[in-house]
Amino acid sequence: MRLKHCHNFHDYRDLARRRLPGPIFNYIDGAADDEVTYRRNSAAFDECDLVPNVLRGVDQIDMSVTVMGQKLATPFYCSPTALQRLFHHRGERAVAAAAAKFGTMFGVSSLGTVSLEELRKAHDTPQVYQFYFHKDRGLNRAMMQRAKEAGVNVMMLTVDSITGGNRERDLRTGFSIPFRLTLGGMVQFAIRPLWGINYVTHEGFKLPQLDEHVDMSGGAMSIGRYFTEMLDPSMTWDDVAEMVALWDGQFCLKGVMSVADARRAVEIGCTGIVLSNHGGRQLDGSRAPFDQLAEIVDAVGDKIDVIMDSGIQRGTHVVKALSLGAKAVGIGRYYLYALAAAGQPGVERALGTLRAEVERDMRLMGCPTVADLSRDNLRFRT
């Protein structure tokens, strides 16, 4: 299969699977435990039917949204994800450039492989910095100051990853950073030699947001140890409230799933929350964000911007989430598969695919603007 033959999420996934060594594909594709939540994230949308209206004058479609003070040309954005230069040597550079071309927001992870300063200088589209809460409070403050000086628009604290999830696909292949592959994992790298050639002929792999703390040569700390030794499981709402006040700007919590937590986020001054179970990669058996969306929008949607991610595979998924009251949705695997398949052209094609689906679906729903989407157009199966 070639990129020109990719027409949907599943095509991009299939092309990525063909091009990546098994351990790296499974790092993107896998989830925690039995991967029940991973499957449920997408299946949840299937239990909601769209009820279109006709004859509504839909010759022009405006899918722009404003979320956390940022104007986006599309109601979806590229969620921050880790280790992107493992999937393609351009990594975050390709994703940021593609997001800028489509006028949407992109995120840089603490575990990103390109510096947030480089990307901020290269593109003026909205940029999110996703970070974790460390035991070293000074490090937390330093990371926020660095982001402030770089001109980051939105700080996004991930709160569902105080420890790593049980990702058994990675355990079977020995996937880790630095690599500690099992024999089976090494064989899978051997049968994808082009990836290895690409990896060694481009700039060295690094984590510029954490280069003083995680050593890619294997000396100081692995990614696994980063989660188990540097992150602080004692983090509380008081700790986060201090960070929100210190940032004094657009501040978002990623990984909120309960109404009680959503209300607390409002109380401490957050301007956004992302309903997310980390794509099923953390707590298996947790509820799908789409299943929680209406309840949380009803509770706090007039006080804070409610966003969701996890499981988005189609334009209809985006439309359903917006109809329930989400201000925007984040995509992760969707663009990572395309990045792995073909770099920036792949990401651009994937974003174009999703934009075309959303535009077509809004037109077929009789909704020329996002504001026209509402629960009146949805029916849930019982």
C-alpha positions in Angstrom: 0.0 0.0 0.0 1.1 3.6 -0.8 0.1 6.8 0.8 -2.1 7.8 -2.1 -4.2 4.7 -1.4 -4.8 5.7 2.2 -8.4 7.0 2.6 -9.1 6.6 6.3 -7.7 5.9 9.8 -7.5 2.2 9.2 -5.4 2.6 6.0 -2.9 4.8 7.8 -2.6 2.3 10.6 -2.1 -0.5 8.1 0.7 1.4 6.3 2.4 2.2 9.5 2.3 -1.4 10.6 4.0 -2.4 7.3 6.7 0.2 7.6 7.6 0.2 11.3 9.5 -2.6 13.2 7.0 -4.5 15.3 8.1 -3.2 18.7 7.7 0.4 17.6 4.4 -0.1 15.9 3.1 -1.9 19.0 4.3 1.0 21.2 1.9 3.3 19.2 -0.8 0.7 18.7 -0.9 -1.0 22.1 -2.6 -0.3 25.4 -2.9 -1.5 28.9 -3.7 -5.0 30.2 -6.3 -6.6 28.0 -6.9 -3.4 26.0 -10.6 -3.4 26.8 -10.7 0.4 27.3 -8.7 0.9 24.0 -11.4 -0.9 22.1 -14.2 0.7 24.0 -13.0 4.2 23.3 -14.0 3.9 19.6 -16.9 1.5 20.1 -18.6 4.0 22.4 -19.4 6.1 19.3 -21.2 3.3 17.7 -24.0 3.4 20.3 -24.9 6.9 19.3 -26.9 7.6 16.1 -26.9 10.8 14.1 -30.3 12.3 13.1 -29.7 14.7 10.2 -31.8 17.6 9.2 -32.3 18.6 5.5 -32.8 21.7 3.5 -30.8 23.9 5.8 -28.6 25.8 3.3 -25.2 24.1 3.8 -23.4 25.5 0.7 -20.8 27.0 3.1 -19.4 25.1 6.1 -17.5 26.8 8.9 -15.9 24.3 11.2 -13.7 26.8 13.1 -13.8 26.8 16.9 -12.3 28.7 19.8 -10.9 26.7 22.6 -8.9 27.9 25.6 -8.6 31.3 23.9 -7.2 29.7 20.7 -8.9 30.1 17.3 -8.7 26.8 15.4 -9.7 26.3 11.8 -10.7 22.8 12.5 -12.5 21.3 15.6 -9.7 18.8 16.1 -6.0 19.3 17.0 -2.9 17.2 17.3 -2.6 16.0 20.9 0.9 16.0 22.3 2.5 12.5 22.1 5.9 11.2 23.1 8.9 10.0 21.1 7.8 11.1 17.7 11.2 10.9 16.0 11.1 7.1 16.7 8.3 6.9 14.2 9.8 9.1 11.6 13.0 11.1 11.6 11.1 14.4 11.2 8.9 13.7 14.2 7.3 16.8 15.8 8.7 19.0 13.1 6.5 17.2 10.6 3.4 17.2 12.8 3.8 20.9 13.8 4.2 21.9 10.1 1.1 19.9 9.1 -1.0 21.4 11.9 0.1 24.9 10.9 -0.9 24.2 7.3 -4.4 23.3 8.5 -4.6 26.1 11.0 -5.0 24.0 14.1 -3.3 23.5 17.4 -0.5 21.0 18.1 1.1 19.8 21.3 4.7 19.2 22.4 5.3 16.6 25.1 7.8 16.6 27.9 9.0 13.4 26.3 9.1 15.1 22.9 12.1 14.7 20.6 12.2 18.3 19.3 12.5 21.3 21.5 9.4 23.4 22.2 11.5 26.5 21.5 12.4 25.3 18.0 8.7 24.6 17.2 7.5 27.8 18.7 9.9 29.8 16.5 8.9 27.9 13.4 5.1 28.2 13.6 2.7 30.8 14.9 -0.2 28.4 15.3 -1.4 27.6 18.8 1.0 25.4 20.7 0.3 23.3 23.8 3.1 22.1 26.1 2.2 18.8 27.9 4.1 18.0 31.0 4.1 15.7 34.0 4.4 16.6 37.7 7.8 15.7 39.2 8.9 15.1 42.7 11.4 17.9 42.1 9.2 21.0 42.5 12.0 23.1 41.3 12.0 21.2 38.0 8.3 21.7 37.7 8.7 25.5 38.1 11.7 25.5 35.7 9.7 23.7 33.0 6.8 26.1 33.3 9.2 29.1 33.1 10.8 27.7 30.1 7.5 27.3 28.4 6.5 30.8 29.3 9.7 32.2 27.8 9.2 30.2 24.7 5.7 31.6 24.1 3.7 28.5 24.6 0.0 29.3 24.5 -1.5 26.5 26.7 0.0 24.5 29.5 -1.4 21.0 29.7 -0.7 18.9 32.8 -1.3 15.2 32.4 -2.9 13.9 35.6 -3.6 10.2 34.7 0.0 9.1 34.4 1.5 9.3 37.9 2.9 5.8 37.0 3.2 4.0 33.7 0.4 1.7 32.5 0.8 -2.1 32.2 1.5 -2.2 28.4 2.1 -5.9 27.8 2.9 -5.6 24.1 6.0 -3.6 25.1 6.9 -6.1 27.8 6.8 -9.0 25.3 9.1 -7.2 22.8 11.3 -5.5 25.4 10.5 -2.1 24.0 12.0 0.7 26.1 14.1 3.8 25.8 17.0 3.1 25.6 16.3 -0.1 23.7 16.5 -3.4 25.7 14.9 -5.7 23.2 14.0 -9.3 23.6 15.3 -11.7 20.9 11.9 -11.6 19.3 12.0 -7.8 19.3 15.4 -7.8 17.7 14.1 -10.1 14.9 11.3 -7.7 14.2 13.8 -4.9 13.8 15.9 -7.0 11.5 13.0 -7.6 9.1 12.5 -3.8 8.8 16.0 -2.7 7.8 14.9 0.6 6.2 13.8 1.9 9.5 17.2 1.2 11.0 19.0 2.8 8.2 16.8 5.9 8.5 17.3 6.0 12.2 21.1 5.9 12.2 21.6 8.3 9.2 19.7 11.2 10.8 20.4 13.3 13.9 20.8 11.5 17.2 17.7 10.7 19.2 17.2 12.9 22.2 14.6 14.3 24.6 15.4 18.1 24.6 12.8 18.9 27.2 14.4 16.5 29.7 18.0 16.1 28.3 19.5 16.8 31.7 17.4 14.1 33.4 16.9 11.2 30.9 20.1 10.0 29.2 19.4 8.3 25.8 22.8 6.6 26.0 21.4 4.4 28.8 23.5 5.9 31.5 21.3 8.1 33.6 17.7 6.9 33.3 15.3 5.0 31.0 11.8 6.2 30.1 10.4 3.5 32.4 12.5 4.7 35.3 11.5 8.2 34.5 7.8 7.3 35.3 8.6 5.2 38.4 11.3 7.4 39.9 10.8 11.1 38.8 7.1 11.5 38.7 5.3 12.2 42.0 2.3 10.0 42.9 1.6 12.2 45.9 0.5 15.1 43.7 -2.7 16.7 45.0 -5.2 19.4 44.0 -3.3 21.9 46.1 -0.1 21.2 44.2 -1.9 21.8 40.9 -3.6 24.9 42.1 -0.2 26.4 42.8 0.9 25.6 39.3 -2.2 27.1 37.8 -1.6 30.3 39.7 2.0 30.4 38.8 1.3 30.0 35.1 -1.4 32.7 35.1 -2.7 31.8 31.7 -4.5 29.1 29.7 -4.1 25.9 31.8 -5.6 22.6 31.0 -5.8 19.2 32.9 -5.5 16.2 30.6 -6.9 12.9 32.0 -10.0 14.2 33.9 -12.8 11.6 33.8 -15.2 12.3 36.7 -17.7 15.2 37.4 -16.1 15.8 40.8 -12.7 16.3 39.3 -14.1 18.5 36.5 -15.7 20.7 39.2 -12.5 20.9 41.1 -10.6 21.9 38.0 -13.0 24.8 37.7 -12.5 25.8 41.3 -8.7 26.0 41.0 -8.9 28.2 37.9 -8.2 25.8 35.0 -9.5 27.1 31.7 -9.8 23.7 30.1 -10.0 19.9 30.8 -9.4 17.0 28.4 -11.6 14.0 29.1 -9.1 11.2 28.4 -8.0 7.8 29.5 -4.7 8.2 27.6 -6.0 6.2 24.7 -6.5 3.1 26.9 -2.8 3.1 27.8 -3.2 3.6 31.6 -6.1 2.1 33.5 -7.7 -0.7 31.6 -11.4 -1.0 32.3 -11.8 2.8 32.7 -14.8 4.4 31.1 -14.6 5.9 27.6 -14.4 9.7 27.4 -17.3 9.8 25.0 -19.5 8.0 27.5 -18.6 10.6 30.2 -18.9 13.6 27.9 -22.5 14.6 28.3 -22.4 14.3 32.1 -19.4 16.5 32.5 -20.5 19.1 29.9 -23.8 19.4 31.9 -21.9 19.9 35.1 -19.2 22.4 34.1 -19.5 23.1 30.4 -20.6 26.7 31.0 -17.6 27.4 33.2 -14.7 25.6 31.5 -13.8 24.4 28.0 -14.4 20.7 27.8 -12.4 18.8 25.3 -12.0 15.0 24.7 -9.6 12.6 23.2 -9.2 8.8 22.9 -10.8 6.7 20.2 -11.3 9.3 17.4 -11.2 7.5 14.1 -13.8 9.2 11.9 -15.3 12.6 11.2 -18.6 11.3 12.5 -16.8 10.7 15.9 -15.8 14.4 15.9 -19.3 15.5 15.0 -20.9 13.4 17.7 -18.5 14.7 20.3 -19.1 18.3 19.3 -22.9 17.7 19.3 -22.6 16.5 22.9 -20.9 19.7 23.9 -17.1 19.2 23.4 -15.4 22.4 22.3 -12.8 20.3 20.3 -11.3 16.9 20.1 -7.7 15.7 20.2 -6.3 13.1 17.9 -3.2 11.0 18.7 -2.8 7.6 17.0 -4.6 9.0 14.0 -1.8 11.3 13.0 1.0 9.1 14.5 0.2 6.3 12.1 0.3 8.7 9.2 3.6 10.2 10.5 5.1 6.7 10.6 3.8 6.0 7.1 5.1 9.0 5.3 6.3 11.9 7.5 4.8 15.3 7.0 3.0 14.4 3.7 1.4 11.6 5.7 0.2 13.8 8.5 -1.1 16.4 6.0 -3.0 13.8 4.2 -4.4 12.4 7.4 -5.5 15.8 8.6 -7.0 16.5 5.2 -8.9 13.2 5.4 -10.4 14.0 8.7 -11.2 17.6 7.8 -13.0 16.4 4.6 -15.0 13.9 6.6 -16.0 16.5 9.2 -17.0 18.9 6.5 -19.0 16.3 4.6 -20.7 15.1 7.8 -21.7 18.6 8.9 -23.2 19.2 5.4 -25.1 16.0 5.6 -26.3 16.8 9.1 -27.7 20.2 7.9 -25.3 22.1 10.2 -23.3 24.8 8.5 -21.4 25.8 11.7 -20.2 23.9 14.8 -22.7 25.9 16.8 -25.5 24.3 14.9 -24.5 20.9 16.1 -26.6 19.9 19.2 -27.9 16.9 21.1 -31.2 17.3 19.1 -29.3 15.6 16.3 -28.3 12.5 18.4 -30.1 9.4 19.7 -28.5 6.9 22.0 -29.4 3.2 21.6 -30.8 1.6 24.8 
